[in-house]
Amino acid sequence: QVQLVESGGGLVQPGGSLRLSCGASGFTFSSYSMSWYRQAPGKERELVASSSTGRTTGYADSVKGRFSISRDNAKNTVYLQMNSLKPEDSAVYYCEAGDGRRDYWGQGTQVTVSS
């Protein structure tokens, strides 16, 4: 049974930091690209950051220089370090695993940036 479980969300003040984690099970983690998406109320889900099987990373322009994605294949976990958070970063953040044929999603974790 495939599971992706996000954690680490919460309420943070503007300029603060959060670290999201996504623990995976039920598939060969190292063979999948891992990504973080987010969806704010009334907006479409958008790609935030991705990490390929070869650890090549990519970021949305809106988070470049502030967010960092990393993965630990030994722990079957992908992380999203978020620094210098802004109110517009508030959203539900989702973890996604894909290998070009199959696609798995977590249930999401809420991030709220507010003073």
Residue frames as qw, qx, qy, qz and C-alpha x, y, z in Angstrom:
[[0.000, 0.889, 0.459, 0.000, 0.00, 0.00, 0.00],
 [0.427, 0.391, -0.007, 0.816, 1.48, 3.31, -1.13],
 [0.321, -0.857, -0.358, 0.182, 1.58, 6.09, 1.43],
 [0.374, 0.398, -0.099, 0.832, 2.93, 9.63, 1.37],
 [0.429, -0.766, -0.455, 0.147, 2.59, 11.44, 4.67],
 [0.273, 0.621, -0.098, 0.728, 3.44, 15.13, 4.94],
 [0.542, -0.696, -0.375, 0.283, 4.27, 16.87, 8.20],
 [0.505, -0.143, -0.047, 0.850, 5.79, 20.09, 9.45],
 [0.015, 0.602, 0.361, 0.712, 3.18, 22.60, 8.41],
 [0.348, -0.586, -0.548, 0.485, 1.80, 25.25, 10.70],
 [0.044, 0.972, 0.202, 0.109, 1.48, 28.94, 11.41],
 [0.654, -0.167, 0.008, 0.738, 4.57, 31.11, 11.00],
 [0.016, 0.866, 0.114, -0.486, 5.21, 34.83, 10.90],
 [0.615, 0.779, -0.037, 0.112, 6.40, 36.54, 7.72],
 [0.152, 0.799, -0.550, 0.190, 10.15, 36.12, 7.38],
 [0.661, -0.405, 0.591, -0.223, 10.09, 32.87, 9.33],
 [0.295, 0.375, -0.842, -0.253, 11.03, 29.35, 8.34],
 [0.854, -0.077, 0.348, -0.379, 9.42, 25.94, 8.21],
 [0.068, 0.373, -0.889, -0.259, 10.67, 22.53, 7.20],
 [0.851, 0.095, 0.042, -0.515, 8.19, 20.16, 5.61],
 [0.200, -0.316, 0.923, 0.091, 8.79, 16.42, 5.52],
 [0.817, 0.186, -0.145, -0.526, 7.16, 13.72, 3.44],
 [0.382, -0.324, 0.864, -0.049, 7.64, 10.11, 4.46],
 [0.674, 0.304, -0.403, -0.539, 7.01, 7.51, 1.78],
 [0.430, -0.194, 0.875, -0.108, 6.27, 3.80, 1.82],
 [0.722, 0.375, 0.523, -0.255, 4.94, 1.11, -0.49],
 [0.719, 0.688, 0.023, 0.092, 7.12, 1.86, -3.52],
 [0.778, -0.033, 0.012, 0.628, 10.80, 2.11, -4.46],
 [0.121, -0.920, -0.148, 0.343, 11.44, 5.65, -3.29],
 [0.367, -0.535, 0.421, 0.634, 14.83, 6.05, -4.98],
 [0.350, 0.212, 0.741, 0.532, 13.28, 5.28, -8.39],
 [0.078, 0.815, 0.562, 0.117, 10.79, 8.13, -8.21],
 [0.172, 0.391, -0.030, 0.904, 11.08, 11.84, -8.78],
 [0.281, -0.597, -0.644, 0.387, 9.74, 13.68, -5.74],
 [0.092, 0.446, 0.194, 0.869, 8.00, 17.03, -5.84],
 [0.048, -0.463, -0.589, 0.660, 6.24, 19.53, -3.66],
 [0.016, -0.520, -0.507, -0.687, 3.12, 21.29, -4.89],
 [0.008, -0.290, -0.549, 0.784, 0.92, 23.84, -3.21],
 [0.079, -0.544, -0.641, -0.536, -2.64, 25.03, -3.57],
 [0.026, 0.108, 0.377, -0.919, -4.06, 28.21, -2.11],
 [0.323, 0.546, 0.685, -0.358, -7.83, 28.80, -1.78],
 [0.456, 0.796, 0.196, -0.346, -9.35, 29.66, -5.14],
 [0.185, 0.747, -0.551, -0.322, -6.12, 28.94, -7.02],
 [0.912, 0.261, -0.302, -0.097, -4.83, 26.06, -9.08],
 [0.843, -0.435, 0.209, 0.237, -2.32, 23.63, -7.66],
 [0.412, 0.853, -0.317, 0.048, 1.20, 24.72, -8.62],
 [0.892, 0.050, -0.242, 0.378, 4.58, 23.00, -8.67],
 [0.336, -0.930, 0.149, 0.016, 6.91, 24.44, -6.05],
 [0.087, -0.697, 0.707, 0.077, 10.01, 22.26, -6.19],
 [0.976, 0.140, -0.066, -0.155, 11.14, 18.92, -7.56],
 [0.292, -0.629, 0.716, 0.085, 13.99, 16.48, -7.09],
 [0.782, 0.338, -0.433, -0.295, 14.79, 13.90, -9.73],
 [0.975, -0.203, -0.045, 0.077, 16.13, 10.43, -9.04],
 [0.721, 0.271, -0.147, 0.621, 19.57, 11.87, -9.80],
 [0.394, -0.621, -0.337, 0.588, 18.92, 14.67, -7.28],
 [0.176, 0.251, 0.280, 0.910, 18.60, 17.35, -9.95],
 [0.021, -0.582, -0.616, 0.530, 16.38, 20.03, -8.46],
 [0.084, 0.415, 0.418, 0.804, 14.04, 22.62, -9.89],
 [0.087, -0.457, -0.560, 0.686, 12.05, 25.46, -8.38],
 [0.167, 0.845, 0.477, 0.176, 9.20, 27.78, -9.20],
 [0.335, 0.524, -0.061, 0.781, 10.45, 31.32, -9.81],
 [0.409, -0.750, -0.082, -0.513, 8.42, 32.54, -6.85],
 [0.811, -0.581, 0.068, -0.016, 10.42, 30.43, -4.37],
 [0.789, 0.364, -0.198, 0.454, 13.92, 30.40, -5.90],
 [0.266, 0.498, -0.394, 0.725, 16.53, 31.38, -3.35],
 [0.463, -0.427, 0.334, -0.701, 14.12, 30.86, -0.46],
 [0.917, -0.115, 0.222, -0.311, 13.07, 27.20, -0.64],
 [0.149, 0.533, -0.826, -0.110, 15.24, 24.12, -0.86],
 [0.942, -0.026, -0.040, -0.332, 14.19, 20.55, -1.65],
 [0.062, 0.524, -0.847, 0.066, 16.23, 17.57, -0.55],
 [0.911, -0.076, -0.219, -0.342, 15.74, 13.85, -0.31],
 [0.275, -0.499, 0.802, -0.179, 17.09, 11.07, 1.88],
 [0.709, 0.149, -0.569, -0.390, 16.71, 7.80, 0.01],
 [0.315, 0.098, -0.881, 0.339, 17.81, 5.81, 3.07],
 [0.150, 0.213, 0.649, -0.715, 14.88, 7.24, 5.04],
 [0.102, 0.492, 0.782, 0.370, 12.42, 7.35, 2.13],
 [0.115, -0.807, -0.398, 0.421, 11.83, 10.99, 2.93],
 [0.368, 0.496, 0.225, 0.754, 11.77, 14.23, 0.98],
 [0.288, -0.598, -0.375, 0.647, 12.06, 17.62, 2.64],
 [0.241, 0.740, 0.264, 0.569, 11.18, 21.19, 1.77],
 [0.413, -0.411, -0.296, 0.757, 13.09, 23.84, 3.69],
 [0.121, 0.800, 0.398, 0.432, 11.20, 27.11, 3.43],
 [0.425, -0.345, -0.233, 0.804, 12.91, 30.32, 4.49],
 [0.018, 0.166, -0.084, -0.982, 11.93, 34.00, 4.31],
 [0.100, 0.475, 0.867, 0.112, 8.30, 33.01, 4.16],
 [0.145, -0.027, -0.122, -0.981, 5.75, 35.44, 2.79],
 [0.537, 0.219, 0.493, -0.648, 1.98, 35.61, 3.26],
 [0.683, 0.437, -0.274, -0.517, 1.58, 34.55, -0.37],
 [0.260, 0.303, -0.917, -0.001, 3.29, 31.25, 0.47],
 [0.494, -0.003, 0.646, -0.582, 0.22, 30.29, 2.52],
 [0.684, 0.210, -0.480, -0.508, -1.33, 27.16, 1.02],
 [0.910, -0.194, 0.345, -0.121, -1.80, 23.46, 1.47],
 [0.145, 0.661, -0.705, -0.213, 1.45, 21.79, 0.50],
 [0.961, 0.084, 0.151, -0.214, 1.37, 18.37, -1.15],
 [0.314, -0.495, 0.766, 0.264, 4.07, 15.80, -1.71],
 [0.835, 0.439, -0.010, -0.332, 4.05, 13.94, -5.05],
 [0.469, -0.380, 0.747, 0.277, 5.97, 10.92, -6.29],
 [0.754, 0.566, 0.055, -0.330, 6.16, 10.04, -9.97],
 [0.547, -0.316, 0.666, 0.397, 8.10, 7.76, -12.30],
 [0.177, 0.290, -0.554, -0.761, 6.50, 8.73, -15.60],
 [0.370, -0.188, -0.834, -0.365, 3.92, 5.96, -15.36],
 [0.476, -0.590, -0.645, 0.098, 2.59, 6.16, -11.84],
 [0.015, 0.514, -0.121, 0.849, 1.79, 9.14, -9.71],
 [0.511, -0.494, -0.669, 0.219, 1.17, 9.22, -5.96],
 [0.062, -0.648, 0.040, -0.758, 0.03, 12.07, -3.73],
 [0.236, -0.144, -0.728, 0.627, 0.00, 12.81, -0.03],
 [0.125, -0.726, -0.676, 0.023, -2.92, 14.30, 1.85],
 [0.163, 0.734, 0.060, 0.656, -1.30, 17.71, 2.26],
 [0.490, -0.460, -0.442, 0.594, -0.17, 19.91, 5.13],
 [0.054, 0.938, 0.288, 0.186, -1.33, 23.45, 5.77],
 [0.513, -0.083, -0.115, 0.847, 1.16, 26.31, 5.83],
 [0.036, -0.920, -0.360, -0.151, -0.08, 29.69, 6.99],
 [0.495, 0.050, -0.123, 0.859, 2.16, 32.75, 6.95],
 [0.194, -0.804, -0.338, -0.449, 0.63, 35.54, 8.96],
 [0.199, 0.268, -0.487, 0.807, 1.46, 38.03, 11.65]]
